[in-house]
Each structure stands twice: as structure tokens, then as C-alpha cells.
């Protein structure tokens, strides 16, 4: 079967432009994006041009010699992605629980060894027929955030994403301490971007109990659960939340803010943390 990412020699587009590169999976593993010739139509005019395309990279995850998952991700901050996943799924509490991490870029696999922790079957259940099955402690935090800070940090998150400006194909997630940005991570999947940001904080031993997470995309139940697992009290999004994310935010005492655009926003849960000034 032909590898659609492979080019074995220089090629010309319809304008006579020569483009030379190789796009085997191995070759572009650590490229966040690459050029691909596409057909563009403007009204009735057709042209062939090169477009910057976001990379999607498969990374198989082996934990303590057991296959767990295959991430489909943007190929950077892979260590942070794996650590964030471990933390938000409850496999680890901090980086001291991690004994070894090996990322093999050629085989597209990461092997991680952690200290074994006992996990009850109930802890494995994320959702069955009721949110009561979610085994996660409510967030305890008295942190406050004002209107202007919310507008400001949303702008900072959106303006941090060069990959989005170039490709339109990634989500960005930032973690803030008040209005000071700690980290911004990007990925084709918003849950991966959040795991990367959380993983960065775990690796750098930054507590998330008084932090705010800002997301460029829709907020689902999974995103709120990741926040709750790390005790993040405030989640802010440019887009809409789902009904289950709202229900879970109320249950776990997370302030959920959506549709932050310009100088407007909606507060969906636990508005007590949001103040005017």
C-alpha cells in the first residue's frame, strides 16, 4: 500500500514551483506541521497550492509492560502528554511515582514504569448511568478571578498559538496563576493539549490547586474530570460546554465559564469565584 506521506523525489505544482521533501511517518515525527499540495477554489477559479497541514502522530503507550492506549497527537511535548495522562487517569500523584520514561520516536512507542498503586474497580469507572459513579473529590478552593482577568487570559491563550494561525488545526490549553501564564500547549485533540499542560506542571512540581485553565475549544465531561483530578478550580473556554460538563462542574465545585469572546462570557457553574473587580 502506498504511503500517502512519502515523496521520493522533487515535485512540481501547477505553477512550476518545485517542492522537495520527504513525508514518511518516521521523517516527520517531530514536525508539528508540513506542506501538502491541495486544490483551492475561489468562486470558479481552481489553483493548486501548498498548504500547511497539522501533523497527526500515533504514539502507543506501554505502562509497566502492559499496553494502555495509542495517542493520536501533535508530535511535541510527548513526555508532558504521557505524564499528564498518567496524572489525570489517577495512575500517579506526582512525578516521584514515575520510575522511568522511554520515548522511542522510530517505533512511535513510549514505555513507562511507575510505582504500582492499588486502584479499586470503582476508581476505574468514569461514567455509567449516573454522575454519582464518578469517584473524584470536589475541588476545594477559595480563589477568585475578576472579569478583566478572564478577558485578558483568554486573549493570551488564543494569541499564543502559532500552530493554529498557520494551520487552523489545533486546540490550545493554557494554565494561569492569576493573570500570569505558566504554560501553553497545543494539540490536534483538546484532551491531549490539556494533558500536556498538566504534565508540564507535574514535571515541574507546580501545584494546580489555585490555578485557572483556559481552553480554546468545547468543554466536555472528560475535560472537567481532568481538572477535578488535579484540583483545578476554574475552567474557562472560548466555546460551549456540554450538559454533562456543566453537571459535573456543579457536582465537583468547579467554576465553569464559556463563550468568552470579546468582553462577554457565560458562567455555567459555581459563579462565586467570579468577581467584578
PALO-734683 format. One line per 5 residues: number of its first residue (from 1); for each residue x, y, z of N, C-alpha, C, O. Coordinates in steps of 0.2 Angstrom, whole numbers. Each point is the difference from the previous one (the first is absolute). Last residue first. Layout:
<pts>
NUM> X,Y,Z,X,Y,Z,X,Y,Z,X,Y,Z ~ ...
</pts>
This chain:
<pts>
277> -72,216,201,6,3,0,5,-3,5,5,2,1 ~ -26,-13,-7,0,6,-4,7,3,-1,2,1,-5 ~ -5,-27,11,-2,6,3,1,6,-5,4,-1,-5 ~ -6,-28,9,1,5,-5,-3,7,3,-5,0,2 ~ 4,-22,9,7,2,-1,1,6,-4,6,2,-1
272> -28,-12,5,3,4,6,7,2,0,3,4,3 ~ -18,-17,-19,2,6,-1,3,4,5,3,6,0 ~ -10,-31,-7,4,3,5,3,7,-1,6,1,0 ~ -15,-11,-22,0,-4,7,5,4,4,5,2,-1 ~ -10,6,-21,-5,-6,0,0,-3,7,-5,-4,2
267> 10,29,-15,2,-4,6,-5,-6,1,-6,2,1 ~ 15,15,-23,-6,-4,3,3,-4,6,5,-3,-1 ~ 3,27,-14,1,-7,2,-6,-3,3,-4,4,2 ~ 17,20,-16,-5,-4,2,1,-7,3,6,-3,-3 ~ 7,21,-9,-1,2,7,-6,-3,2,-4,3,4
262> 18,-14,-23,-1,7,1,0,1,7,4,-2,4 ~ -10,-20,-5,2,3,-6,-1,7,0,-5,3,2 ~ 1,-28,12,4,7,1,3,2,-6,4,-2,-3 ~ -19,-18,9,-1,5,-5,3,7,2,-3,5,-1 ~ 2,-21,21,0,-1,-7,-2,6,-4,-2,5,3
257> 9,-16,24,-1,6,-4,1,-2,-8,5,-3,-2 ~ -7,-9,29,1,-1,-7,-3,6,-4,-6,2,1 ~ 16,-12,24,-3,6,-3,1,-1,-8,5,-1,-2 ~ -7,-19,22,4,4,-5,-3,5,-3,-6,-1,-3 ~ -1,-17,19,2,7,3,5,3,-5,4,3,3
252> -16,-25,-5,7,0,2,2,7,2,6,1,1 ~ -28,-5,-10,1,-5,5,7,0,4,0,-1,6 ~ -6,16,-24,-4,1,6,1,-5,5,1,2,6 ~ 9,-6,-26,3,6,3,-3,2,6,3,2,5 ~ -12,-19,-18,6,-2,3,3,6,4,3,-1,6
247> -21,5,-20,-2,-4,6,6,-2,4,-1,1,6 ~ 5,10,-26,-3,5,4,-2,-4,7,1,2,5 ~ 7,-15,-23,6,4,3,-3,5,5,3,2,5 ~ -18,-14,-17,3,-4,5,6,3,3,1,-1,6 ~ -13,12,-24,-4,-1,6,3,-4,5,0,2,6
242> 16,11,-22,-5,-5,-1,-4,0,6,2,2,5 ~ 12,20,-14,0,-6,4,-5,-5,-2,-5,2,-3 ~ 17,18,-13,-6,-2,4,2,-6,4,5,-4,-1 ~ 14,22,-7,-6,-3,-3,-5,-2,5,0,2,6 ~ 21,8,-1,-3,5,-5,-6,-3,-3,-4,4,-2
237> 13,-10,28,0,-2,-7,-3,6,-5,-4,4,2 ~ 14,-12,25,-3,5,-4,1,-2,-7,5,-2,-2 ~ -4,-7,30,1,-2,-7,-4,5,-5,-6,2,1 ~ 15,-6,27,-3,5,-5,2,-3,-7,6,-1,-2 ~ 2,-10,22,-6,3,2,-4,4,-5,-6,0,0
232> 24,-22,2,0,6,-3,-7,3,1,-5,-3,-2 ~ 15,-19,9,-3,5,5,1,7,-3,1,5,3 ~ 3,-27,-13,6,4,2,-2,6,4,4,4,2 ~ -20,-19,-10,5,-5,2,6,4,2,4,-3,4 ~ -22,15,-14,-1,-2,7,5,-5,3,2,1,6
227> 0,6,-29,1,6,5,-1,-2,7,3,2,5 ~ -8,-18,-21,7,1,0,2,6,5,4,0,4 ~ -27,-4,-9,3,-5,4,7,0,1,3,-1,5 ~ -14,16,-20,-1,2,7,3,-6,5,2,2,5 ~ -1,-6,-28,5,6,2,-1,2,7,4,1,3
222> -18,-18,-12,7,-3,1,4,6,2,5,-1,4 ~ -27,6,-10,0,-3,6,7,-3,2,3,1,5 ~ -4,19,-23,-3,-7,1,0,-2,7,4,3,4 ~ -1,21,-19,2,-4,6,-5,-6,1,-6,1,0 ~ 17,14,-23,-6,-3,4,2,-3,6,6,-3,0
217> 14,18,-10,-6,-3,-3,-5,-2,5,-1,2,6 ~ 22,10,-1,-3,3,-6,-6,-3,-3,-4,3,-4 ~ 13,0,31,0,-5,-6,-3,3,-6,-4,5,1 ~ 16,-1,26,-3,3,-6,0,-4,-6,6,-2,-2 ~ -3,0,31,1,-2,-7,-4,3,-5,-6,1,1
212> 16,5,25,-5,1,-4,2,-3,-7,6,1,-2 ~ 2,-4,30,1,2,-7,-6,0,-4,-5,-3,2 ~ 11,-5,21,-2,7,0,1,3,-7,1,6,-1 ~ 5,-29,6,-6,1,5,-3,7,0,-5,1,2 ~ 25,-13,-13,-5,2,-4,-7,2,4,-5,2,-3
207> 34,-4,6,-6,-2,2,-6,3,-4,1,6,-2 ~ 25,-13,-5,-5,6,1,-6,-2,2,-4,-4,-3 ~ 25,-9,-4,-2,1,7,-4,6,2,1,3,5 ~ 8,-12,-27,4,6,4,-3,1,7,1,5,3 ~ -10,-23,-17,8,0,0,3,5,3,6,-1,2
202> -29,2,-3,2,-5,4,7,-1,0,3,-1,5 ~ -12,17,-19,-1,2,7,2,-5,5,4,1,5 ~ -5,-6,-28,5,5,1,0,2,7,6,0,3 ~ -23,-14,-10,6,-4,1,6,5,1,4,-2,4 ~ -25,12,-8,0,-3,6,7,-4,1,3,0,6
197> -7,8,-27,1,6,5,0,-3,7,4,3,4 ~ -8,-19,-21,7,3,-1,1,6,5,5,0,3 ~ -27,-10,-4,5,-4,3,7,2,0,4,0,4 ~ -20,12,-16,-1,1,7,5,-5,4,2,2,5 ~ -3,-4,-28,3,7,2,-1,1,7,5,3,3
192> -15,-22,-11,7,-1,-1,3,7,3,5,0,3 ~ -28,0,-6,2,-4,6,7,-1,0,3,0,6 ~ -12,11,-25,0,4,6,2,-4,6,4,3,5 ~ 5,-9,-30,-5,-1,5,0,4,6,5,1,3 ~ 11,2,-20,-6,-1,-4,-6,-2,4,-6,1,-2
187> 25,14,14,-1,-6,-3,-6,-1,-4,-4,4,0 ~ 21,13,18,-4,0,-6,0,-8,-2,4,-4,1 ~ 2,22,22,1,-6,-4,-5,-1,-6,-6,2,1 ~ 18,17,19,-5,-2,-5,2,-6,-4,6,0,-2 ~ -1,12,28,2,-4,-5,-6,0,-5,-6,1,2
182> 8,14,17,5,-5,1,2,-4,-6,6,-1,-1 ~ -17,27,5,0,-6,-3,5,-5,2,6,3,0 ~ -20,17,13,7,-1,-2,0,-7,-3,-2,-5,3 ~ -16,17,8,0,2,-7,7,-2,-3,2,2,-5 ~ -10,-16,25,-3,6,0,1,2,-8,-3,-3,-4
177> 14,-15,3,0,2,7,-2,7,1,4,4,-2 ~ -9,-24,-19,2,7,3,0,0,7,-4,-4,4 ~ 5,-13,-28,-1,0,7,3,7,3,5,2,-1 ~ -15,-12,-25,5,4,5,-2,-1,7,-6,0,2 ~ 1,-11,-29,-2,0,8,6,3,3,6,-1,0
172> -16,-3,-27,5,3,5,-3,0,7,-6,2,1 ~ 2,-15,-27,-3,3,6,6,2,4,6,-3,0 ~ -6,-1,-28,2,-2,7,-4,4,5,-3,5,-1 ~ 4,-2,-24,-1,-7,1,1,-2,7,0,-6,2 ~ 4,26,-17,-7,0,2,-2,-7,3,-6,-2,0
167> 29,12,-9,-4,-6,-2,-7,0,1,-4,-4,-4 ~ 19,22,10,3,-3,-6,-4,-6,-3,0,0,-6 ~ -6,11,27,0,5,-5,3,-3,-7,-3,3,-5 ~ 3,-17,24,-7,1,-3,0,6,-5,-4,-1,-5 ~ 25,-4,15,-2,-6,-4,-8,1,-3,-1,-1,-5
162> 11,17,21,3,1,-7,-3,-6,-5,-1,1,-6 ~ -8,9,30,0,-6,-4,2,1,-7,-4,2,-4 ~ 0,13,24,6,-4,1,1,-5,-6,6,-3,0 ~ -25,18,3,6,3,-3,6,-4,0,5,2,-3 ~ -25,-8,15,-1,-1,-7,6,3,-4,1,-3,-6
157> 0,4,30,0,-7,-3,-1,0,-7,3,-4,-4 ~ -4,25,14,6,-3,0,1,-7,-2,4,-2,-4 ~ -25,12,6,3,3,-6,7,-2,0,3,-2,-5 ~ -16,-5,23,-2,-3,-6,4,3,-6,1,-4,-4 ~ 3,14,25,3,-7,-1,-2,-4,-6,3,-4,-3
152> -13,26,8,7,0,-1,3,-6,-2,4,-1,-4 ~ -26,2,12,0,3,-7,8,0,-2,1,-2,-6 ~ -6,-4,28,-2,-5,-4,1,2,-7,2,-4,-5 ~ 3,20,21,5,-5,0,-2,-6,-5,4,-3,-4 ~ -19,21,9,5,2,-5,6,-5,0,2,-1,-6
147> -21,-3,21,-2,0,-7,6,1,-5,1,-3,-5 ~ 6,-8,28,-5,6,-2,-1,0,-7,4,-4,-4 ~ 2,-16,24,2,3,-6,-5,6,-2,-6,-1,0 ~ 14,-16,23,-5,4,-3,4,3,-7,6,0,0 ~ -4,-22,20,3,5,-5,-5,4,-3,-6,-3,-1
142> 5,-16,18,-3,7,1,3,5,-5,-1,6,1 ~ -2,-35,1,4,6,-2,-4,6,1,-5,1,-2 ~ 4,-29,0,-1,5,5,5,6,-1,6,-1,0 ~ -20,-20,-14,6,4,0,-1,5,6,-6,3,0 ~ -4,-29,-1,-1,7,-2,6,4,1,4,-1,4
137> 0,-25,-9,-2,5,6,-2,7,-3,3,2,-5 ~ -7,-27,-7,5,6,0,-2,5,5,-6,1,1 ~ -4,-23,-14,4,0,6,5,5,0,6,-1,-2 ~ -30,-5,-11,6,3,-1,4,1,7,-3,3,4 ~ -20,-11,-8,5,-5,0,7,3,-1,5,-4,0
132> -25,17,1,2,-2,6,5,-6,0,4,-1,5 ~ -15,11,-24,6,3,2,3,-2,7,5,2,2 ~ -20,-18,-18,-1,5,5,7,3,1,5,-3,0 ~ -8,-16,-13,-6,3,-1,-1,6,4,-6,3,0 ~ 29,-9,-5,-4,-6,-1,-7,3,-2,-1,2,-5
127> 28,6,7,-7,2,0,-4,-6,-2,2,-4,-4 ~ 21,3,12,0,7,-2,-8,2,0,-2,5,3 ~ 17,-26,9,-6,2,-4,0,8,0,0,3,5 ~ 17,-15,6,1,-1,-7,-6,3,-4,0,1,-6 ~ 1,-3,30,4,6,-2,1,0,-8,2,5,-3
122> -13,-23,15,-4,6,0,4,6,-3,-3,4,-4 ~ 14,-24,8,-4,-1,-6,-4,7,-1,-1,2,-5 ~ 23,0,20,-6,-3,0,-4,0,-7,1,4,-4 ~ 26,-2,9,-6,4,-3,-6,-5,1,-1,-5,-3 ~ 28,7,12,-6,-4,0,-6,5,-2,-1,5,3
117> 27,-3,-11,-5,3,5,-6,-4,-1,-2,-2,-5 ~ 30,1,-3,-6,-3,0,-5,3,6,2,1,6 ~ 19,12,-19,-2,-4,6,-7,-3,0,-4,4,-2 ~ 15,0,-22,-2,4,6,0,-5,6,0,-6,0 ~ 9,9,-27,0,-4,6,-2,4,6,4,5,1
112> -6,-4,-30,1,3,6,-1,-5,6,-4,-5,-1 ~ 8,9,-28,-1,-5,5,2,3,7,5,4,1 ~ -13,3,-28,3,2,6,-2,-6,5,-5,-2,1 ~ 7,5,-30,-3,-3,6,3,3,6,6,2,0 ~ -1,-1,-25,-6,4,2,-3,-4,6,-6,-1,0
107> 27,-4,-12,-6,-5,0,-6,3,2,-5,-3,1 ~ 24,17,-3,-1,-4,-6,-5,-5,0,-3,-1,-5 ~ 7,15,24,-3,4,-5,0,-4,-7,-5,1,-4 ~ 5,-6,31,4,-3,-6,-4,3,-6,-5,-2,-2 ~ 7,7,30,-4,2,-6,5,-2,-6,5,2,-1
102> -7,-7,29,4,-1,-6,-5,1,-6,-5,-3,-1 ~ 7,6,30,-4,1,-6,5,0,-6,5,3,0 ~ -7,-11,29,3,1,-7,-5,2,-5,-5,-3,-1 ~ -1,3,24,7,-3,1,4,1,-7,6,1,1 ~ -27,12,13,2,-2,-7,7,-3,1,5,4,2
97> -17,6,16,-3,-6,-2,2,-3,-6,-1,-6,-2 ~ 7,28,9,4,-5,4,-3,-7,-1,3,-5,1 ~ -14,25,-10,5,-3,-4,5,-5,3,3,-4,-3 ~ -29,6,11,6,5,-1,5,-3,-4,0,-6,-1 ~ -20,-5,5,-2,6,4,5,5,-2,-2,6,0
92> -7,-28,-15,5,3,4,-3,6,4,-5,2,-2 ~ -9,-16,-11,6,-4,0,5,2,5,4,-4,3 ~ -25,15,-11,1,-2,7,5,-6,1,0,-3,5 ~ -8,17,-25,-3,-6,1,1,-3,7,-3,-6,1 ~ 13,26,-7,-7,2,0,-4,-7,0,-6,0,1
87> 30,0,-1,-3,3,6,-7,1,0,-4,-1,5 ~ 15,-9,-23,1,-4,6,-3,3,6,-3,-3,4 ~ 4,15,-24,-5,-5,-1,0,-5,7,-5,-2,2 ~ 21,19,-4,-6,3,1,-6,-5,0,-4,0,4 ~ 26,-7,-11,0,2,8,-7,3,2,-3,-2,5
82> 7,-2,-28,0,-6,3,-1,1,8,-4,-4,3 ~ 7,23,-17,-6,-3,-1,-1,-7,4,-5,-1,3 ~ 26,13,-2,-5,3,3,-7,-3,-1,-4,-1,5 ~ 21,-7,-18,1,-2,7,-5,3,5,-3,-3,4 ~ 4,10,-27,-3,-7,1,1,-3,7,-4,-3,3
77> 7,25,-16,-2,0,7,-3,-7,1,-4,-1,4 ~ 3,3,-29,5,4,5,-3,0,7,-6,-1,1 ~ -5,-7,-24,6,-3,3,5,4,3,6,1,-2 ~ -34,-4,1,5,5,-4,7,-2,3,1,0,6 ~ -20,-19,-6,2,6,3,4,4,-4,2,-2,-6
72> -16,-21,13,1,3,-6,1,7,1,-5,4,2 ~ 10,-27,14,-2,7,-1,0,2,-7,5,-2,-4 ~ -9,-22,16,4,3,-5,-3,7,0,-6,2,-2 ~ 7,-21,23,-4,5,-4,5,1,-6,6,0,0 ~ -1,-17,17,-6,4,3,-4,4,-5,-6,0,0
67> 24,-23,4,-2,5,-4,-6,3,2,-5,-3,3 ~ 25,-7,12,-7,-2,-2,-2,6,-5,1,6,2 ~ 20,-7,11,0,-6,-5,-7,-2,-2,-1,-5,-3 ~ 5,25,17,2,-6,4,-1,-6,-5,-3,-5,3 ~ -7,22,-16,1,1,7,2,-6,4,-4,-4,0
62> 3,15,-27,1,-6,4,2,2,7,4,4,1 ~ -15,8,-25,2,1,7,0,-7,3,-5,-3,1 ~ 7,15,-28,-3,-5,5,3,0,7,6,2,0 ~ -10,16,-21,5,-1,5,-4,-6,5,-4,2,4 ~ 1,13,-30,-2,-6,5,5,-2,5,6,-1,-2
57> -13,25,-12,6,-4,2,-3,-6,4,-2,2,6 ~ -4,20,-23,-3,-4,4,4,-6,1,2,-4,-5 ~ 2,31,-4,2,-7,0,-5,-4,5,-1,3,6 ~ -5,20,-21,2,-2,6,1,-8,0,-3,-4,-3 ~ 6,21,-18,-5,-5,3,3,-2,7,6,-1,1
52> -4,22,-22,3,-3,6,-5,-4,4,-5,2,2 ~ 6,2,-29,-3,2,6,4,-3,6,2,-6,-1 ~ 1,12,-28,2,-4,6,-3,3,7,0,6,1 ~ -11,-6,-27,4,3,4,2,-4,6,-3,-5,1 ~ -12,7,-26,4,-5,4,5,4,4,4,4,-2
47> -29,4,-9,8,1,0,2,-6,4,-3,-2,5 ~ -21,13,-18,3,-6,4,8,1,-1,2,2,-5 ~ -27,14,4,7,-1,-2,4,-5,4,-1,-1,6 ~ -22,10,-4,0,-5,-5,7,-1,-3,2,-4,-5 ~ -6,14,29,-6,1,-5,1,-6,-5,-2,-6,1
42> 21,2,10,-3,7,2,-5,2,-6,2,1,-5 ~ 13,-25,14,-5,3,-4,-3,7,3,-2,0,6 ~ 24,-19,-5,-3,5,3,-5,3,-5,2,1,-6 ~ 14,-25,12,-4,4,-5,-4,5,3,-4,-1,5 ~ 28,-10,4,-7,-1,0,-3,4,-6,3,5,-3
37> 22,-15,15,-3,4,-5,-8,-2,0,-2,-6,0 ~ 19,8,21,-3,-5,-4,-4,4,-6,-3,5,2 ~ 22,-2,21,-3,2,-6,-3,-5,-4,3,-6,-1 ~ 0,6,29,4,-1,-6,-4,3,-6,-6,1,1 ~ 9,-2,29,-4,1,-6,4,-1,-6,6,0,0
32> 3,-4,21,-7,1,2,-5,1,-6,-6,-1,1 ~ 29,-14,2,-3,6,-3,-7,1,2,-4,-5,0 ~ 18,-14,6,0,6,5,-1,6,-4,2,5,2 ~ -5,-26,-13,-2,-1,6,0,6,5,-4,2,3 ~ 9,-8,-28,-3,7,3,-2,-1,7,-4,4,2
27> 16,-22,-14,3,7,-2,-3,6,4,3,4,2 ~ -12,-27,-1,6,1,4,3,7,-1,2,3,5 ~ -21,-9,-18,-2,1,7,7,1,4,0,4,5 ~ 2,4,-30,-1,-7,3,-2,1,8,2,6,2 ~ 3,11,-21,-5,0,5,-2,-7,3,-6,-2,1
22> 25,20,-15,-2,-7,1,-5,-1,6,2,3,5 ~ 7,17,-25,0,-2,7,-2,-8,0,-3,-2,-5 ~ 4,25,-13,3,-6,2,0,-1,7,3,4,4 ~ -15,11,-26,0,-1,8,4,-7,1,-2,-5,-3 ~ -1,25,-18,2,-6,2,0,-1,8,2,5,4
17> -17,9,-23,4,1,6,2,-7,2,-4,-5,0 ~ -11,11,-19,7,-1,-1,5,0,6,6,0,-1 ~ -31,2,-1,3,6,-1,8,-1,-2,3,5,-1 ~ -18,-23,8,-2,3,-6,3,7,-2,0,2,-6 ~ 15,-18,21,-8,1,0,-1,3,-6,4,1,-5
12> 16,-18,10,-2,6,-2,-7,1,1,-4,-5,-1 ~ 25,-11,14,-6,1,-4,-2,7,-2,2,4,3 ~ 20,-22,6,-3,6,-1,-6,0,-4,-1,-4,-5 ~ 6,-19,17,4,5,-4,-4,7,0,-5,0,2 ~ -3,-19,10,6,-2,-1,5,4,-4,6,-1,0
7> -28,2,18,2,2,-6,7,-1,-1,5,2,4 ~ -27,-10,14,7,0,-3,1,3,-7,-5,-1,-4 ~ -15,-2,19,4,5,2,7,0,-3,4,4,2 ~ -22,-20,-6,-2,6,-3,5,6,3,0,6,-3 ~ 5,-32,-2,0,4,6,-2,7,-3,4,3,-4
2> -11,-27,-7,4,6,-1,-1,4,7,-5,1,2 ~ 3,-28,-4,-4,6,0,4,6,0,5,1,4
</pts>
